[in-house]
Amino acid sequence: AAPALRVAEVEKGKTPEDFQQVYNAIAKKIIDDDEYDNYIGYGPVLVRLSWHSAGTFDKNDNSGGSYGGTYRFPKETNDPSNKGLQNAKAFLEPIYEQFPWISHGDLYTLGGVTALQEMQGPKVPWRPGRVDLPESATPENGRLPDAENGADYVRNFFKRFGFTDQEVVALIGAHALGKTHMANSGYEGPWGAATNTFSNEFFVNLLNEQWKKEKTEAGNSQYNSPSGFMMMPTDFALKEDNTYLKYVKKYAENQDVFFEDFKNAYKKLLENGIEFPEGTPTIVFKTLDEQEQ
Ligand code: HIF
């Protein structure tokens, strides 16, 4: 099939200031609803939703991806790979009621950018204009990754997005955030201590913790450390592959380099397959903290 052209079209009459208002509403709700998931808050699950809304992309036919906002349809919401994300969906519903002009693709991706920035992560420049596609555009289940795999699988999986080894390692640093939940995925526990602060802790822990491979009660393989941290096989794969390992070391040593590479890779993830016409604004959102000064 000829690649479908997904051209961004900014919501009529909306300016960067309108999207900053959406950012602010999401950021305030993250603070207000802080009790979620034993006080981790909604930041991590919003990041995960933004990536899963984009993670169906296939560059071979330009299908899937964040553009159409198809996560809102039951087939995608109920994809077993999306278990747990209904919490992020419910979180965003009152935001959508307040800003009904925004497309779902813009809302899901903006939710992730807001969460990353409010959790002290890098500024991820963001462009608006995703357009809701009909239910028929919803991709089949099974396009999201299976964590019970090694480096070859990870490298091959991310080829569908056109990501390099360096970009893949940078992205997976986001697993410093949040935790795995037995009921969602058959894994259990956090990757590190600071579950709602973005940092290079994932890489530091991958290199420095003493890992022991064990079976979870769901029968999955999980690496556990005495500090109570965990890694899934696809995480641990970054240590077992020499090319990946080179970047793991680089990011463990230098958080600034990690932040810069992560920002670029995450922007690419959220924009895969979309053509942004000249004149589309690139928005660098202010954090709530910056606006208070
Ligand atoms: Fe995750 N990821 N991810 N992930 N992920 C989980 C949780 C989070 C993979 C599997 C899982 C990325 C890549 C991959 C986040 C963000 C990103 C869980 C646990 C699984 C199984 C879900 C649960 O049990 O609730 C795999 C196989 C990936 C490819 C290698 C991205 C790069 C790291 C793209 C990314 O940004 C976040 C955040 C969470 C935590 C969610 C939470 O509710 O705390």
Residues whose N, C-alpha, C, O or C-beta is under 5 A from the ligand:
A	BS01	HIF	P44 V45 V47 R48 W51 K83 G84 P145 D146 A147 L171 I172 G173 A174 H175 L177 G178 K179 T180 H181 N184 S185 Y187 T234
